[in-house]
Amino acid sequence: MDSLSYLLIFITSLFVVGCLLTPIAARMGAPFLLLFLCIGMLMGEDGVGGVRFDDFPLAYEIGAISLALILFSGGLDTDSRTLRKAAAPAFVLSIAGVVLTTGIVGVLIHVFFDLALAEGLLLGAVIGSTDAAATFLLLRQRNIRLKDGLGETLMVEAGINDPMAIFLTLTMVTIVDTELPLNMTTFVSFLPDLALQLGLGALAGGVGGVVISTLINRIKMPVSLFAPFAMAAALLVFNLTTVFGGSGFLAVYICGVILRHRMTHQTERVIQFHDGLSWISQIVLFLMLGLLVTPMDVLGQIPYGLGVAAVLIFIARPLATVLCLTPFRVGLRQQAFIGWVGLRGAVPIFLAIIPIISPGPVSTGFFDVVFVVVVASLFLQGWTISLAARWLGLIEEPLDGPELPLAKAKD
């Protein structure tokens, strides 16, 4: 057999074994994605597989496509009722929350660990966004439905905070690589680029969603082609937006939201198809992370990574949540839960690759630190998400009335 056949056997075997082991992970209460992380590490160069994979540029390309598919699926999962219910608080969390988290992590890491402030802010930007897919996989494992619109807020926040985290990461990579001064003038100089990325991303996503939905509604094609057509069209929107300087990630999310709202038929088929693709994309990212890291190198970064994770989980995310949600009169229990379940997953994995492939001074040790942070988040927050919801009294019972909008929730 040729090398491609061996590669396909290897990849599909990992996927099949991981899927077959998911019932064990569910019974243990373990986060599903940690299973694939462990499989990737087991098959890596320090594991039984002995596979050496350190091609960060290739990993970046794979990660970009996977993340685009995850966000498109997230948009398809967001109906107009959900968006109206959670739009205001989720928007503030996704913009101001990411900025605050980045700043708090950067400053505290600079103070506690004597890391250069610019590199601390870069680390804060990379781990600044939450992962709705990972959170909702855990909620589904435990059959939990949240009260007070919390689920909708977490979903919408995670769907639209990734572009901000990506922009901040790219900004801080430029500052670190070129040694620009950390002052207001430097940050203001990046604002036109932010406006271009967000504005063009929103416009392209809106136009793309309208065009794709119109084509699906009017053109007759075999039923089985509607979902693949939507996928290909969404990736086209993503790449075109990126080429012209916009945020392709924001574009595919908005495209998914509009597509769900405007499709008149085949909606469930398209949503289910992309839900499966989202799972596959998450799995690919975590398998890739497991293969990229070298466990012997990670061991030396564990104390530092756990310190960063503690700053993020116990200080930065809760404080940013309080500052963002208090103006909306969100209750303290709801704020506490949102602050606690800021689960990190696929996005930091992808973003950690960017400074590695840039020509600046950041080494692969940076990636290892982010690895430790993501694993700590999945372990600590992933295993306690249902306990936190029950302890705070935020689980929706089957006979409860309709959910209340988050902005009107009281403690």
C-alpha positions as CSV (number, residue, x, y, z in Angstrom):
1,M,0.0,0.0,0.0
2,D,1.1,3.6,-0.6
3,S,1.8,6.1,2.2
4,L,-1.7,7.8,1.8
5,S,-3.4,4.5,2.5
6,Y,-1.4,4.0,5.7
7,L,-2.2,7.6,6.7
8,L,-5.9,7.1,6.1
9,I,-5.9,3.8,8.1
10,F,-4.1,5.6,11.0
11,I,-6.5,8.6,11.1
12,T,-9.7,6.6,10.7
13,S,-8.6,4.1,13.3
14,L,-8.0,6.9,15.8
15,F,-11.4,8.3,15.1
16,V,-13.2,4.9,15.3
17,V,-11.5,4.0,18.6
18,G,-12.3,7.3,20.1
19,C,-16.0,7.1,19.2
20,L,-16.2,3.6,20.6
21,L,-14.7,4.7,23.9
22,T,-17.1,7.7,24.3
23,P,-19.6,5.7,26.5
24,I,-16.8,5.0,28.9
25,A,-16.0,8.7,29.1
26,A,-19.7,9.5,29.6
27,R,-20.0,7.1,32.5
28,M,-16.9,8.6,34.1
29,G,-18.3,12.1,33.6
30,A,-15.2,13.0,31.7
31,P,-15.2,15.7,29.1
32,F,-15.7,14.0,25.7
33,L,-12.9,15.9,24.0
34,L,-10.3,15.0,26.6
35,L,-10.6,11.4,25.3
36,F,-9.3,12.4,21.9
37,L,-6.7,14.6,23.4
38,C,-5.3,11.6,25.3
39,I,-5.5,9.4,22.1
40,G,-3.5,12.0,20.2
41,M,-0.9,12.1,22.9
42,L,-0.8,8.3,23.1
43,M,-0.1,8.1,19.4
44,G,2.5,10.9,19.4
45,E,6.2,10.7,19.4
46,D,6.5,10.1,23.2
47,G,3.6,7.5,23.1
48,V,3.1,4.0,21.8
49,G,2.4,5.3,18.3
50,G,5.7,7.1,17.9
51,V,4.2,9.5,15.3
52,R,6.2,12.7,15.0
53,F,4.0,15.6,13.9
54,D,5.4,19.1,14.4
55,D,4.1,20.9,11.2
56,F,2.6,24.0,12.8
57,P,1.8,25.7,9.5
58,L,-0.2,22.7,8.3
59,A,-1.9,22.5,11.7
60,Y,-2.9,26.2,11.3
61,E,-4.5,25.5,8.0
62,I,-6.4,22.5,9.3
63,G,-7.4,24.5,12.4
64,A,-8.8,27.4,10.4
65,I,-11.0,25.2,8.3
66,S,-12.2,23.2,11.4
67,L,-12.9,26.4,13.3
68,A,-14.9,27.8,10.4
69,L,-17.1,24.7,10.3
70,I,-17.6,24.8,14.1
71,L,-18.7,28.4,13.9
72,F,-21.0,27.9,11.0
73,S,-22.6,25.0,12.8
74,G,-22.9,27.3,15.9
75,G,-24.7,29.9,13.7
76,L,-27.1,27.2,12.4
77,D,-27.9,26.2,16.0
78,T,-28.8,29.8,17.0
79,D,-32.4,30.6,16.1
80,S,-33.8,34.1,16.1
81,R,-35.5,33.7,19.5
82,T,-32.3,32.7,21.1
83,L,-30.5,35.6,19.5
84,R,-33.1,38.2,20.6
85,K,-33.0,36.8,24.2
86,A,-29.3,36.8,24.6
87,A,-28.0,39.4,22.1
88,A,-27.2,42.3,24.4
89,P,-25.4,40.6,27.3
90,A,-23.7,38.1,24.9
91,F,-22.5,40.9,22.7
92,V,-20.9,42.8,25.6
93,L,-19.3,39.6,26.9
94,S,-18.0,38.7,23.5
95,I,-16.3,42.1,22.9
96,A,-15.6,43.8,26.3
97,G,-15.4,40.4,28.1
98,V,-12.6,39.2,25.8
99,V,-10.7,42.5,26.1
100,L,-11.0,42.5,29.9
101,T,-10.0,38.9,30.2
102,T,-6.9,39.6,27.9
103,G,-5.9,42.6,30.0
104,I,-6.4,41.0,33.4
105,V,-4.6,37.8,32.5
106,G,-1.8,39.8,30.8
107,V,-1.2,42.2,33.7
108,L,-1.4,39.5,36.4
109,I,0.9,37.1,34.5
110,H,3.3,40.0,34.1
111,V,3.2,40.7,37.8
112,F,3.2,37.1,39.2
113,F,5.5,35.4,36.7
114,D,7.7,38.2,35.6
115,L,6.8,37.7,31.9
116,A,7.1,40.7,29.6
117,L,3.8,42.5,29.5
118,A,3.4,42.2,25.7
119,E,3.8,38.4,25.9
120,G,1.5,38.2,28.8
121,L,-1.2,40.1,26.9
122,L,-0.6,37.8,23.9
123,L,-1.2,34.8,26.2
124,G,-4.3,36.4,27.5
125,A,-5.6,37.0,24.0
126,V,-5.0,33.4,23.0
127,I,-7.0,32.0,25.9
128,G,-9.5,34.8,26.0
129,S,-12.4,33.2,24.2
130,T,-14.8,30.5,25.4
131,D,-15.9,27.4,23.6
132,A,-19.6,26.8,23.3
133,A,-19.2,23.5,21.5
134,A,-17.3,22.0,24.4
135,T,-19.7,23.4,27.0
136,F,-22.8,22.1,25.2
137,L,-21.2,18.7,24.6
138,L,-20.9,18.4,28.4
139,L,-24.4,19.7,29.1
140,R,-25.8,17.1,26.6
141,Q,-23.8,14.3,28.2
142,R,-25.5,15.1,31.5
143,N,-28.9,15.9,30.0
144,I,-28.9,19.4,31.6
145,R,-31.1,22.3,30.5
146,L,-30.3,25.7,32.0
147,K,-32.7,28.3,33.3
148,D,-32.9,32.1,32.7
149,G,-31.5,32.0,29.1
150,L,-28.0,31.0,30.3
151,G,-27.6,28.4,27.6
152,E,-28.5,30.9,24.9
153,T,-26.1,33.5,26.4
154,L,-23.2,31.0,26.5
155,M,-23.9,29.9,22.9
156,V,-24.2,33.3,21.4
157,E,-21.2,34.7,23.3
158,A,-19.0,31.8,22.2
159,G,-20.2,32.2,18.6
160,I,-19.2,35.8,18.3
161,N,-16.3,36.2,20.7
162,D,-13.8,34.2,18.6
163,P,-13.3,37.0,16.0
164,M,-12.4,39.4,18.8
165,A,-9.9,36.9,20.3
166,I,-8.4,36.3,16.9
167,F,-8.0,40.0,16.2
168,L,-6.4,40.6,19.6
169,T,-4.1,37.7,19.1
170,L,-3.0,38.9,15.7
171,T,-2.5,42.4,17.1
172,M,-0.4,41.2,20.0
173,V,1.7,38.9,17.7
174,T,2.4,42.0,15.6
175,I,3.4,44.0,18.7
176,V,5.6,41.3,20.1
177,D,7.3,40.5,16.7
178,T,8.0,44.2,15.9
179,E,8.6,45.3,19.5
180,L,6.1,48.2,19.2
181,P,5.6,50.2,22.4
182,L,2.6,49.3,24.6
183,N,0.8,52.6,24.7
184,M,-2.6,54.0,23.6
185,T,-1.2,55.3,20.3
186,T,-0.2,51.8,19.3
187,F,-3.5,50.2,20.2
188,V,-5.5,53.1,18.5
189,S,-3.5,52.4,15.3
190,F,-5.1,49.0,15.1
191,L,-8.7,50.2,15.4
192,P,-9.2,50.7,11.6
193,D,-8.2,47.1,11.0
194,L,-10.6,46.0,13.7
195,A,-13.4,48.0,12.1
196,L,-12.6,46.5,8.7
197,Q,-12.5,43.0,10.0
198,L,-15.7,43.2,12.0
199,G,-17.6,45.4,9.5
200,L,-16.6,43.4,6.5
201,G,-17.2,40.1,8.3
202,A,-20.7,41.1,9.4
203,L,-21.6,42.4,5.9
204,A,-20.2,39.3,4.1
205,G,-21.9,37.0,6.5
206,G,-25.2,38.8,6.1
207,V,-25.0,38.9,2.3
208,G,-23.7,35.3,2.2
209,G,-26.6,34.0,4.4
210,V,-29.2,35.7,2.2
211,V,-27.7,34.4,-1.1
212,I,-27.2,30.9,0.1
213,S,-30.7,30.6,1.6
214,T,-32.2,32.1,-1.6
215,L,-30.4,29.5,-3.7
216,I,-31.5,26.6,-1.4
217,N,-35.1,27.8,-1.4
218,R,-35.4,28.3,-5.1
219,I,-33.1,25.8,-6.9
220,K,-34.1,22.2,-7.2
221,M,-31.3,19.7,-6.5
222,P,-31.2,16.2,-5.0
223,V,-32.2,16.3,-1.3
224,S,-28.9,14.8,-0.2
225,L,-27.0,17.8,-1.8
226,F,-28.5,20.6,0.2
227,A,-26.3,20.1,3.3
228,P,-23.0,19.7,1.4
229,F,-23.9,22.7,-0.8
230,A,-24.4,24.8,2.4
231,M,-21.1,23.7,3.7
232,A,-19.2,24.5,0.5
233,A,-20.9,27.9,0.2
234,A,-20.1,28.8,3.8
235,L,-16.4,27.9,3.3
236,L,-16.5,30.1,0.2
237,V,-17.9,33.0,2.2
238,F,-15.2,32.3,4.8
239,N,-12.3,32.4,2.4
240,L,-13.5,35.3,0.3
241,T,-14.0,37.4,3.4
242,T,-10.6,36.5,4.7
243,V,-8.9,37.3,1.4
244,F,-10.5,40.8,1.4
245,G,-9.4,41.5,4.9
246,G,-12.5,40.8,6.9
247,S,-13.1,38.3,9.7
248,G,-14.1,35.1,7.9
249,F,-14.9,33.5,11.3
250,L,-17.5,36.2,12.1
251,A,-18.8,35.9,8.6
252,V,-19.5,32.2,8.7
253,Y,-21.2,32.5,12.1
254,I,-23.6,35.2,10.9
255,C,-24.1,33.3,7.7
256,G,-25.2,30.3,9.7
257,V,-27.7,32.4,11.8
258,I,-29.3,34.0,8.7
259,L,-29.4,30.7,6.8
260,R,-31.3,29.0,9.6
261,H,-33.8,31.9,9.8
262,R,-34.4,32.1,6.0
263,M,-34.4,28.5,4.9
264,T,-37.9,27.3,4.1
265,H,-37.1,23.6,3.7
266,Q,-34.4,21.0,4.5
267,T,-33.5,23.0,7.6
268,E,-33.2,20.0,10.0
269,R,-31.2,18.0,7.4
270,V,-28.7,20.9,7.0
271,I,-28.5,21.5,10.8
272,Q,-27.9,17.8,11.6
273,F,-25.3,17.4,8.9
274,H,-23.3,20.4,10.2
275,D,-23.7,19.3,13.8
276,G,-21.9,16.1,12.9
277,L,-19.2,18.1,11.0
278,S,-18.8,20.3,14.2
279,W,-18.1,17.2,16.3
280,I,-15.6,15.9,13.7
281,S,-13.9,19.3,13.6
282,Q,-13.6,19.4,17.4
283,I,-12.2,15.9,17.4
284,V,-9.7,16.7,14.6
285,L,-8.4,19.7,16.6
286,F,-8.0,17.8,19.8
287,L,-6.3,14.8,18.0
288,M,-4.0,17.3,16.3
289,L,-3.2,19.0,19.7
290,G,-2.4,15.6,21.2
291,L,0.0,14.9,18.3
292,L,1.6,18.4,18.3
293,V,2.6,18.4,22.0
294,T,5.6,16.5,23.3
295,P,4.7,15.3,26.8
296,M,8.3,15.5,28.0
297,D,8.4,19.2,27.1
298,V,5.0,19.8,28.6
299,L,6.1,18.5,32.0
300,G,8.3,21.5,32.5
301,Q,5.5,23.9,31.7
302,I,2.9,22.4,34.1
303,P,3.5,24.7,37.1
304,Y,3.5,27.8,34.8
305,G,0.4,26.6,32.9
306,L,-1.5,25.8,36.0
307,G,-0.7,29.2,37.4
308,V,-2.0,30.8,34.2
309,A,-5.1,28.6,34.3
310,A,-5.7,29.7,38.0
311,V,-5.5,33.3,37.0
312,L,-7.9,32.8,34.1
313,I,-10.5,30.6,35.9
314,F,-10.6,32.1,39.3
315,I,-9.8,35.8,38.7
316,A,-10.0,37.0,35.1
317,R,-13.1,35.3,33.7
318,P,-15.3,35.9,36.8
319,L,-14.2,39.5,37.1
320,A,-14.8,40.2,33.4
321,T,-18.2,38.6,33.7
322,V,-19.3,40.7,36.6
323,L,-18.1,43.9,34.9
324,C,-19.9,43.0,31.7
325,L,-23.2,41.7,33.1
326,T,-23.9,43.9,36.1
327,P,-25.3,46.7,33.9
328,F,-27.9,44.2,32.6
329,R,-29.1,43.5,36.2
330,V,-28.2,39.8,35.8
331,G,-28.5,38.0,39.1
332,L,-25.4,37.0,41.1
333,R,-26.1,33.3,40.7
334,Q,-26.3,33.6,36.9
335,Q,-23.1,35.7,36.9
336,A,-21.3,33.2,39.0
337,F,-22.3,30.3,36.7
338,I,-21.3,32.2,33.5
339,G,-18.1,33.2,35.1
340,W,-17.3,29.6,36.1
341,V,-18.2,27.9,32.8
342,G,-15.9,29.9,30.6
343,L,-14.7,26.6,29.2
344,R,-11.6,26.7,26.9
345,G,-11.4,24.3,24.0
346,A,-10.6,24.3,20.3
347,V,-10.1,28.0,19.8
348,P,-7.0,28.5,22.0
349,I,-5.5,25.5,20.4
350,F,-5.8,27.2,17.0
351,L,-4.8,30.6,18.2
352,A,-1.7,29.2,20.0
353,I,-0.3,28.2,16.6
354,I,-0.2,31.7,15.3
355,P,2.7,33.1,17.4
356,I,4.6,29.9,16.8
357,I,4.5,30.2,13.0
358,S,5.2,33.9,13.1
359,P,8.8,35.1,12.7
360,G,8.9,36.5,16.3
361,P,10.6,35.3,19.5
362,V,7.7,33.1,20.7
363,S,8.8,29.4,21.0
364,T,6.9,26.1,21.1
365,G,6.9,26.4,24.9
366,F,4.1,29.0,24.5
367,F,2.0,26.3,22.8
368,D,2.7,23.9,25.7
369,V,1.5,26.4,28.2
370,V,-1.8,26.9,26.3
371,F,-2.1,23.1,26.2
372,V,-1.9,22.9,30.0
373,V,-4.4,25.7,30.4
374,V,-6.9,24.0,28.1
375,V,-6.5,20.7,29.8
376,A,-6.9,22.3,33.2
377,S,-10.1,24.1,32.1
378,L,-11.6,20.9,30.6
379,F,-10.8,18.9,33.8
380,L,-11.8,21.5,36.4
381,Q,-14.6,23.3,34.8
382,G,-15.7,20.4,32.6
383,W,-16.1,18.0,35.5
384,T,-17.9,20.5,37.7
385,I,-20.3,22.2,35.2
386,S,-23.3,20.1,36.3
387,L,-22.4,20.5,40.0
388,A,-22.2,24.2,39.6
389,A,-25.6,24.4,37.9
390,R,-27.3,22.3,40.5
391,W,-25.6,24.1,43.5
392,L,-26.7,27.5,42.1
393,G,-30.2,26.2,41.3
394,L,-30.0,26.9,37.6
395,I,-31.2,23.6,36.1
396,E,-34.4,23.7,34.2
397,E,-36.9,21.1,35.5
398,P,-39.2,19.4,33.0
399,L,-42.3,21.0,34.4
400,D,-40.9,24.5,34.7
401,G,-42.4,27.4,32.8
402,P,-40.8,29.1,29.8
403,E,-37.3,30.4,30.2
404,L,-36.9,34.1,31.2
405,P,-34.8,36.4,29.2
406,L,-31.3,36.7,30.7
407,A,-31.4,40.5,30.8
408,K,-34.4,40.3,33.2
409,A,-33.1,37.5,35.4
410,K,-33.0,38.1,39.1
411,D,-30.9,36.5,41.7
